[in-house]
Amino acid sequence: MNVVRSSPLVRILQPLHYEVANESSGGGSVDRPFAEALGLGDPPAWGDSTAWQYWVIQVLKQYEQQMGYDEHPVGMTMQFPVADQRKVNEVLFNSPADWISPDYDDAIFTDGRHPNEPGGPASRWFENPPASEGRKVVITDTDHYAPGKGDALWAWKSFLCGHHPILMDFGLIEGVNPPDPAAGTASYESFEPARDAMGDTLRFAARMQLIDMEPRGDLSSTGYALANPGKEYLVLQPSETADPFTMTLDAGTYTVEWYSVNSREMVGADTLTVERSTMINLSAPFKAAGPVVVYSKKAGHCP
């Protein structure tokens, strides 16, 4: 798991955490073809597990407290099926859970539409995730909104928005050597960029005083930044064409390091001094175009 201690995400996921149920029903229904694919015949009435999940979470928390046990984070994941896909995450954010794992909630996905339909658009949780507001620790799982997908930019965008990215690795589900690659089965190699990026984001997380940082997309023209203004900044430029971008820094002297998302090459550390809070123009130093990350830390600041 990619651990992000990001304020206002002040609660770190401990080695042991609980999940009530995965994708338990949320009061919706499925169509007959879906039910038949599961061997169920007529669509069943699965009911709504929301109140039950809330109860389990509260009972577990109360029990640990009453017994004097170490308290562990309790989570609630997306529900399926639900009556209104656009509101699928509301019950998660309103729950007593410490951490949640959302589903796609884009306004375009109505009347049974979904991100995996042929030629359909991707969910925002995959392409442009919303920044964490700190209400919950968010484990963003591709299984829920982009099954079969996962790349380096997905991991980096999720991380810079204050989330914990985890990958449903179709390259491992079918084994290192899939039975029939010609049938479109995902290859092991196709998910290697996502695996690498998850490790790379974790390494940056370990270098920073991440508990003091928060998503601050407003500090960069790219819209992707984690920052503790005046002390540390981590900015992603997701452009494949290496477009110049801006970053706003508070007054001070900073070390500046560059990281290529594609080649995983590091360049730095230069020193940059700004006399007052100002917007600076940046261009990646790499010969090859592609997404980059810039890490700026105030000189003398120790995480």
MOLIN-V661307 format. One record per residue. PHI is phi in whole degrees, 0 to 359 (NA if undefined). Layout:
PHI + PHI
This chain:
NA + 275 + 269 + 240 + 259 + 235 + 290 + 276 + 275 + 276 + 263 + 276 + 286 + 282 + 304 + 240 + 218 + 249 + 230 + 292 + 200 + 259 + 57 + 289 + 295 + 233 + 90 + 263 + 220 + 248 + 278 + 297 + 301 + 294 + 298 + 294 + 296 + 270 + 76 + 257 + 72 + 294 + 302 + 282 + 263 + 278 + 81 + 237 + 269 + 303 + 299 + 296 + 295 + 302 + 297 + 299 + 300 + 293 + 297 + 297 + 298 + 296 + 294 + 299 + 292 + 295 + 273 + 74 + 282 + 300 + 275 + 243 + 298 + 246 + 241 + 223 + 255 + 311 + 257 + 206 + 277 + 235 + 287 + 224 + 301 + 292 + 249 + 299 + 268 + 298 + 292 + 286 + 291 + 269 + 277 + 278 + 291 + 278 + 229 + 223 + 228 + 284 + 243 + 291 + 227 + 295 + 298 + 286 + 269 + 235 + 54 + 86 + 291 + 206 + 296 + 265 + 290 + 305 + 75 + 281 + 285 + 280 + 288 + 298 + 295 + 265 + 269 + 208 + 296 + 291 + 290 + 296 + 263 + 86 + 290 + 217 + 286 + 250 + 264 + 265 + 250 + 298 + 303 + 273 + 230 + 205 + 300 + 89 + 241 + 159 + 217 + 295 + 295 + 303 + 294 + 294 + 298 + 299 + 296 + 291 + 267 + 88 + 253 + 252 + 283 + 229 + 252 + 278 + 275 + 293 + 288 + 257 + 302 + 268 + 89 + 299 + 246 + 299 + 295 + 212 + 302 + 294 + 275 + 93 + 295 + 299 + 276 + 299 + 294 + 295 + 260 + 298 + 300 + 293 + 298 + 300 + 295 + 297 + 292 + 293 + 296 + 296 + 294 + 294 + 301 + 289 + 278 + 259 + 276 + 292 + 295 + 264 + 257 + 211 + 298 + 224 + 300 + 291 + 271 + 218 + 293 + 281 + 84 + 237 + 203 + 249 + 208 + 241 + 311 + 90 + 232 + 217 + 218 + 231 + 236 + 253 + 253 + 279 + 297 + 282 + 256 + 56 + 295 + 299 + 212 + 241 + 216 + 261 + 243 + 285 + 302 + 152 + 250 + 234 + 275 + 231 + 237 + 245 + 223 + 271 + 296 + 281 + 273 + 63 + 268 + 251 + 231 + 150 + 248 + 278 + 241 + 229 + 242 + 237 + 279 + 206 + 302 + 208 + 267 + 249 + 265 + 230 + 223 + 295 + 272 + 278 + 292 + 274 + 289 + 143 + 299 + 222 + 236 + 240 + 245 + 242 + 228 + 300 + 303 + 87 + 277 + 256 + 301
